[in-house]
């Protein structure tokens, strides 16, 4: 039977690893084989958008990686041998093509054992796809599961063609969760249920605005009227068309998934043009305090999905630290306010360590199998693939984490803090207040 190119590639990788180990053992003598094996390093690759318009997502990367390396400085024990740990960090530059390029470098040149990747489909998707091609195990996070899973299919428009992946696994929440969170928050306010949608022409925007899996069908079912002016290009400098459409439809709620600089532009122009809705629940753009601070007093009571905060009741599987302890450590070391991606970047390394320890050997198939069998309490909550809280087609590759909603409140001067205002989707996470209209 003819072998496929993929099988030849993985067999060659396995042969090289086996030959290297055998050669070392023969040179040193079998009695010294364990010590020689221990000299090899476990190599993790980590890709995130450290520069470009998505750079806020990677603000805490240096903190997370350095703390992880300090935690595992004694090495990891796998299959009876202890290995030192290395992390090769690459910047996607907020560019999907660059993300794929650095992923291939990590796999082919750096010969990593396991890939980790975070932050928006523009980074997670190209890296995960490259890993699937090269049969390199990969764990990803910080992208709703629909644009991650569906966006990587050969035909995203045909559900009957969707197939699971063998080497790439993702944990985060889905569009069904953020829609529930946003509508739950809006339900606390008196509105006319007229919603304006800001959906860019990118992986997130196309998924959020999709008429089958996005906001439109759910909002219609719940009695909301959605005004969608159509897709716009990221880094747009004039949102007059969208603002006029929202004003004409008398929208008193705005939602969407917007990159930080674009929402700053939109919101400032909206207020200048006399458009101020009662609620603005925006994904991605206002996850970070610095983005809200850039709006001055006009950022008060903007709302967003909340994936992780210091008040989340979860602990690290690596150190036992609480979410608050990790956030406090970041603020002390950086002098900056904590941000939500800290918890998820941290959890990537938690899952990596757990899977590697259970893999028994540094083999791509063994590591992928161990990832799939994960059942771990982490600083962002319980992570386990194969659960029934997802459609059957996504259960193998997706693990869901809890999501709640919150509002940014101005706390003296120009500093903001996020207050959790709705936890109906994850009652274990405490509420800190109720929704207030934008005034």
Secondary structure, DSSP 8 states (H G I E B T S, - for coil): ----HHHHHHHHHHHHHHHHHHHHHHHH-GGGHHHHHHHSEEEEEEEE--SSTTGGGGTTHHHHHHHHHHHTTT-EEETTEEEEEEEEEEE-TT-HHHHHHHHHIIIIIS--SEEEEESSHHHHHHHHHHHHHHT--EEEESS-HHHHHGGGSTTTT-GGG----SSEEEEE--HHHHHHHHHHHHTTS----EEEEEEBSSHHHHHHT-TTTSHHHHHHHTT-EEEE---B-TT-S--HHHHHHHHHTT--EEEEEE-HHHHHHHHHHHHHTT---SEEEEEETTSSHHHHHTTGGGGTT-EEEE---TTS--B-TTT--BHHHHHHHHHHHHSS---THHHHHHHHHHHHHHHHHHHSSS-HHHHHHHHHT-EEEETTEEEESS-TTS-GGGTTTEEE---EEEEEEE-STT-EEEEEEE-TT-TTS----------
